């Protein structure tokens, strides 16, 4: 039944998009003084803690640009997919057909990116994701797709190799739920560990499950030195709590999808202590007096968090295209091929397949109930 509903929604969205193909928004004529730029991601669902920061970063960049009173202003239109691919499919029909967006920042997650990438391509709408890390996204031959973060084929091995160096594990256990991102990251963990001759077992549970006792028992029986989880903090926090409650004391490590304070609050401070999180993001330290940190906090009354800087840079890439006089979707996309600027997160430059030119991974650790940045994975040292 669920598959039938999803198929029906996707089919309807495809028909709607086909009807507006070739006439991509206000971008088509380029004669509008205001262009609509979409932002798509989970803004109210269980993964919103990962998406609101890049949304804020993108809005900050666009607001700053508009304050310069440019000839062509930008309006950011938000599309709350709640991280659901089927919802993203429906929303993109509205974004392209009704709202006539010129470009899209996002989607934020890999599953929704996969679901609508072909539709964006068909309608020639350039997109720049601040946070989708699924490796397969770059293998579709899409010419209008870009991201400013390294993918899970960089993230997974970097985290696994860091743990091998830091902990010298004799055995590892890899876990994920069944979401697109989660499985991809777990695959990368698993592959790297086996290549480095670390004996590894693996398990997977359903995204909407809440009782992980079967997985906990399997992990306990295996008695690993490290547990690596591919997934988001909503599931990761519950898993971590249940592992600790079940007597599993192995080092717990995960990726960017769990880099949020809710990993700690959901699992409990004691359970989360010393957990390791990797991310292709370098979160600005609130205590440095950094210009971006100051501007971000002034705008939102919170410190920058995961992908705040990447959201800012994704928007800036599009802004720079418009500044250069490109006001149609196709011209913006052509300009993105030439982008090369120092962003607040990293140097922003795209490879031919839309991947970023830099792929550094950073390591974070929960210490005293706070997630702290330990530095690049090639240099970081664990606190215990």
C-alpha positions in Angstrom: 0.0 0.0 0.0 2.7 2.4 0.9 4.6 1.7 -2.3 1.4 2.3 -4.3 1.0 5.7 -2.7 4.6 6.7 -3.2 4.4 5.6 -6.9 1.3 7.6 -7.5 2.8 10.7 -6.0 6.0 10.3 -8.0 4.0 9.7 -11.2 1.9 12.8 -10.6 4.9 14.9 -9.8 6.7 13.7 -12.9 3.8 14.6 -15.1 3.6 18.1 -13.5 7.3 18.6 -14.1 7.2 17.4 -17.6 4.6 20.0 -18.3 6.9 22.8 -17.3 10.1 21.4 -18.7 12.1 23.9 -20.7 10.4 26.8 -19.0 12.3 26.8 -15.8 10.9 29.5 -13.7 11.7 33.2 -13.7 15.0 32.0 -14.8 13.7 31.3 -18.3 13.5 34.9 -19.4 16.0 36.5 -17.0 13.9 39.8 -16.9 12.8 39.6 -13.3 14.3 41.8 -10.7 13.8 39.0 -8.1 14.8 35.4 -8.6 13.4 32.6 -6.5 16.0 30.3 -5.0 14.7 27.1 -3.3 15.9 25.5 -0.1 14.8 21.9 0.4 15.3 19.7 3.5 13.9 18.4 6.7 12.8 21.6 8.6 10.3 20.2 11.0 11.0 16.4 11.2 13.2 14.2 13.3 16.3 15.2 11.2 15.7 18.9 11.3 18.6 19.5 13.7 21.0 18.8 10.8 19.1 20.9 8.3 18.1 24.1 10.1 21.8 25.2 10.5 22.5 25.1 6.7 19.1 26.7 6.1 20.2 29.5 8.4 23.6 29.8 6.7 22.0 30.0 3.3 19.4 32.6 4.4 22.2 34.7 6.0 24.1 34.8 2.7 21.0 35.7 0.7 20.0 38.4 3.3 23.4 39.9 3.2 23.4 40.0 -0.6 20.0 41.6 -0.8 21.1 44.3 1.7 23.6 45.5 -1.0 20.5 46.6 -3.1 21.6 44.6 -6.2 19.9 45.0 -9.5 18.6 41.4 -9.2 17.5 40.4 -5.7 17.0 36.8 -4.5 14.0 35.3 -2.6 14.6 32.1 -0.7 11.6 29.7 -0.9 11.7 26.9 1.7 10.4 23.4 1.0 10.0 21.2 4.1 10.5 17.7 2.9 10.9 16.3 6.4 13.7 14.2 4.8 11.1 12.0 3.0 11.9 11.2 -0.7 8.3 10.9 -1.6 7.5 14.3 0.0 10.5 15.9 -1.9 9.1 14.5 -5.1 5.8 16.3 -4.6 7.4 19.5 -3.4 9.8 19.8 -6.4 6.8 19.8 -8.7 5.5 22.9 -6.9 8.9 24.5 -6.7 9.5 24.2 -10.4 6.0 24.3 -11.9 4.2 26.8 -9.6 6.9 28.8 -7.8 9.3 28.8 -10.8 12.5 28.6 -8.8 15.7 29.5 -10.6 18.1 27.3 -8.6 17.9 25.0 -5.5 20.0 24.8 -2.4 19.7 21.2 -1.3 18.2 18.7 -1.0 19.8 18.3 2.4 19.7 14.5 2.6 20.8 11.8 0.1 17.5 9.9 -0.2 15.6 12.9 -1.3 18.5 14.1 -3.5 18.3 10.8 -5.3 14.5 11.0 -5.6 14.4 14.4 -7.4 17.8 14.7 -9.0 16.5 13.4 -12.3 13.6 15.9 -12.3 15.9 18.8 -11.6 18.1 17.6 -14.5 15.1 17.3 -16.8 14.0 20.9 -16.0 17.6 22.2 -16.1 17.5 23.6 -12.5 20.9 23.8 -10.9 21.2 22.5 -7.3 23.9 22.8 -4.7 23.6 20.6 -1.6 25.2 21.7 1.6 25.0 18.2 3.2 23.9 15.2 1.1 26.8 12.8 1.2 25.6 9.7 -0.6 28.4 8.5 -3.0 26.0 7.4 -5.7 24.7 10.9 -6.3 27.8 11.8 -8.3 27.5 8.7 -10.5 24.2 9.6 -12.3 25.7 11.8 -15.0 23.7 14.8 -13.8 25.1 18.1 -15.1 22.9 20.4 -12.9 23.8 18.7 -9.6 26.5 19.9 -7.1 27.5 19.6 -3.5 30.0 21.3 -1.2 30.7 18.4 1.1 32.8 15.2 0.7 30.8 12.0 0.2 30.6 8.9 2.3 33.3 7.2 0.3 35.5 9.8 1.8 33.8 10.0 5.2 33.4 6.3 5.9 37.0 5.3 5.3 38.3 8.4 7.2 36.3 7.6 10.3 37.2 3.9 10.1 40.9 4.5 9.6 40.9 7.1 12.4 39.5 4.4 14.8 42.0 1.8 13.6 44.8 4.2 14.4 43.4 5.5 17.7 42.0 2.2 19.1 43.7 -0.7 17.3 40.5 -2.7 17.4 40.7 -6.5 17.2 37.0 -6.7 16.2 34.4 -4.2 14.9 30.6 -4.2 14.6 28.9 -2.1 11.9 25.2 -1.1 12.3 22.8 0.9 10.2 19.1 1.5 9.7 17.6 1.0 6.2 17.8 4.7 4.9 19.8 5.5 1.8 22.4 7.5 3.6 22.7 5.1 6.5 23.3 2.0 4.4 25.8 3.9 2.2 27.9 5.1 5.2 27.8 1.6 6.8 29.0 0.1 3.5 31.9 2.4 3.5 32.7 1.6 7.2 32.5 -2.2 6.5 34.6 -2.1 3.3 37.4 -0.1 5.0 37.6 -2.3 8.1 37.8 -5.5 6.0 40.4 -4.0 3.8 42.5 -3.3 6.9 41.9 -6.9 8.1 39.7 -6.0 11.1 37.2 -8.8 11.7 33.8 -7.3 11.3 30.1 -8.2 11.8 27.1 -6.3 10.7 23.4 -5.7 11.4 20.6 -3.5 10.1 17.2 -2.4 11.5 14.2 -0.6 10.1 14.3 3.2 10.3 11.0 3.4 12.3 11.9 0.7 14.8 12.4 1.8 18.4 13.4 -1.4 20.1 16.9 -2.5 19.1 17.2 -5.3 21.6 17.9 -7.9 18.9 20.8 -5.8 17.5 22.1 -5.1 21.0 22.2 -8.9 21.8 24.1 -9.6 18.6 26.7 -6.9 19.4 27.0 -8.0 23.0 27.7 -11.6 21.8 30.3 -10.4 19.3 32.1 -8.4 22.0 33.7 -5.9 19.6 36.1 -3.1 20.5 34.4 -0.6 18.3 30.8 -0.1 17.1 30.3 2.0 14.0 26.8 3.3 13.2 25.6 4.6 9.8 22.6 6.8 10.4 21.0 9.9 11.8 21.0 11.1 15.5 17.3 10.2 16.0 18.1 6.5 15.6 21.7 6.8 16.8 20.8 8.3 20.2 18.3 5.4 20.9 20.8 2.8 19.7 23.6 4.2 21.8 21.4 4.3 24.9 20.2 0.7 24.4 23.8 -0.5 23.8 25.0 1.0 27.0 21.9 -0.2 28.9 22.6 -3.6 27.5 26.2 -3.6 28.8 28.0 -2.9 25.6 31.0 -0.7 26.4 32.8 -0.6 23.0 33.8 2.7 21.5 30.8 4.1 19.6 31.4 6.0 16.4 29.2 7.5 13.8 29.0 10.0 10.9 27.7 13.5 10.1 24.1 12.5 10.4 24.5 12.2 14.1 26.5 15.3 14.7 23.9 17.1 16.8 23.5 17.8 20.5 20.4 15.6 20.3 22.7 12.6 20.0 23.8 13.4 23.6 20.4 14.4 25.0 18.6 11.4 23.4 21.1 8.8 24.6 21.8 10.5 27.9 25.1 12.3 28.9 26.6 9.2 30.5 25.8 6.9 27.6 27.0 9.4 25.0 30.3 10.2 26.8 33.4 9.6 24.6 31.3 8.9 21.5 33.1 9.7 18.3 31.5 11.5 15.3 33.0 12.2 11.9 31.9 14.9 9.5 33.0 16.5 6.2 32.3 19.8 8.0 34.5 22.0 10.1 32.2 23.7 12.6 33.4 27.2 13.6 34.4 27.4 17.2 32.2 29.9 19.0 35.1 31.2 21.1 37.4 32.3 18.3 35.7 35.6 17.4 35.4 34.4 13.8 33.5 36.9 11.6 31.1 34.2 10.4 30.3 33.1 14.0 29.6 36.7 15.0 27.3 37.3 12.0 25.5 34.0 12.4 24.9 34.5 16.2 23.7 38.0 15.6 21.1 36.8 13.1 19.9 33.7 14.9 21.0 34.0 18.6 22.7 30.6 18.4 26.2 29.5 17.5 26.8 27.9 14.1 26.3 24.1 14.0 26.6 21.3 11.5 26.7 22.5 7.9 26.0 26.2 8.8 29.0 27.2 6.9 28.3 24.9 4.0 24.8 26.3 3.7 26.3 29.8 3.5 28.8 28.6 0.9 26.2 26.8 -1.2 24.1 30.0 -1.4 27.2 32.1 -2.1 28.0 30.0 -5.1 24.6 30.8 -6.6 24.9 34.4 -5.5 28.2 34.8 -7.2 26.7 33.5 -10.4 23.9 36.1 -10.2 26.4 38.9 -9.3 28.2 38.0 -12.6 25.0 38.8 -14.5 23.7 35.2 -14.8 19.9 35.3 -14.2 18.7 32.2 -16.0 19.0 28.6 -14.6 21.2 27.5 -17.5 23.6 30.4 -17.3 23.9 30.0 -13.5 24.7 26.3 -14.1 27.4 27.2 -16.6 28.9 29.7 -14.2 29.0 27.1 -11.4 31.4 25.1 -13.6 33.9 28.0 -13.2 33.4 28.7 -9.5 36.6 28.9 -7.4 36.4 31.0 -4.2 37.5 30.8 -0.6 34.3 30.0 1.3 33.8 30.1 5.0 33.9 26.3 5.1 36.6 25.6 2.5 37.7 26.5 -1.0 34.6 26.1 -3.1 35.3 24.5 -6.5 33.4 21.8 -8.3 34.7 18.8 -10.3 33.0 18.0 -13.6 30.6 15.5 -11.8 29.5 18.2 -9.3 31.7 16.9 -6.4 33.7 19.4 -4.3 37.4 19.7 -5.0 38.3 19.2 -1.3 37.3 16.2 0.8 38.7 16.8 4.4 36.9 14.9 7.2 36.9 16.2 10.8 36.5 14.2 14.0 34.4 15.2 17.0 34.0 13.6 20.4 31.5 13.9 23.2 33.4 15.2 26.3 31.6 16.2 29.4 28.3 16.1 27.6 29.6 18.5 24.9 30.5 17.7 21.3 34.0 19.0 20.7 36.0 19.4 17.4 39.2 17.4 17.6 40.4 18.5 14.2 41.1 16.8 10.8 40.9 13.0 10.9 44.5 12.7 9.8 45.7 14.7 12.9 43.0 14.4 15.6 43.7 12.6 18.9 40.9 11.1 21.1 40.4 12.2 24.7 40.4 8.8 26.2 
